[in-house]
């Protein structure tokens, strides 16, 4: 399957960059001995941001890559691509 340009990737990169910033903040919070409840709250925000980025990437793959596989390489390729990505759901 050939690579297809994804319009959603810049937004996903922004989400992950924000998550990276939150994660760096969590590390600083731990190092400065902030309250565990505050750290857990920030870790939850990091988790949610990464999960959201993953969902967006998978949905984009389903919406675009599988359609192209169906058009170009046939339904068998689309099914194989869906099986490959579904293990990350």
N, C-alpha and C positions, 0 to 999 in steps of 0.2 A: 504494500500500500504506500503510495506517495504521500509526502507531507503536505498538509493543507494549512494555509495561513488562518489563524484564529483571531477574530476581532476581540474576543473576550480575554485573551491572554494579558494585555496590559492591565486590565482591572484586577485580574487574579494576582499579578505581580505586586500591585499596590496593596492588596489585602495581605499578602504574605510578608511584604516589607513592614507593614504595620504590626503584624504578629511578631516579626523579628524584633521590632522596637519594644513591644510589650514584654517579650521574653528577656531581653537585656535588662529591662526595668525589674523584672522578677528576680534576676540574679543579683542586681544591686540591692533589692529589698532584703534578700536572704543575707547578703554580706553585711548589711547595716542592721541586721537583727530586727527587722520590722515584725509586727504581729503576724502570726501564722494565718489568721483569718484573712487579713489583707492580702497576703501572698497567695493564698488559695483562690481568692476572688480574681486576682490578676492571672493566675494560671488558667482559671476557667475561661477568661477572656481570650487567652492565647489558643486554648483548645478549640473554642467556638470559631475563632477566625480561621484556623487551619482547616477545620471541618467544612466551613463555608466555602473556602477556596477549593477544597477537594470536590465538593458537590458541584460547584460551578464548572470545574474542569471536566468532570465526568459527564455532566449534562451537555456541555459543549461538544464533547466527543460523540455522544449519542446523536445529538442534533445535526452535526456536520460530517464527521468522519464516517459514521455508519451509512449515512445517505450517499456519500461519495463511493463507499465500497459497494453499495447496492447498485449504483449506476455504472460504475466502472468495472469492478471485478466480480460482480455477481452476488447473489444472496448468500452463498456459502462463505465468502469473505466477510460479509456484514455480520453473519452469525458468529464466526470465529472472533471478530473484533469485539462483539458484545460479550462473549464468554470471557475474553481476556480482561475487559474493563470491569465486568461485574464482580470479580473477586475483591475489588476495592470499595464496593458499595457498603 
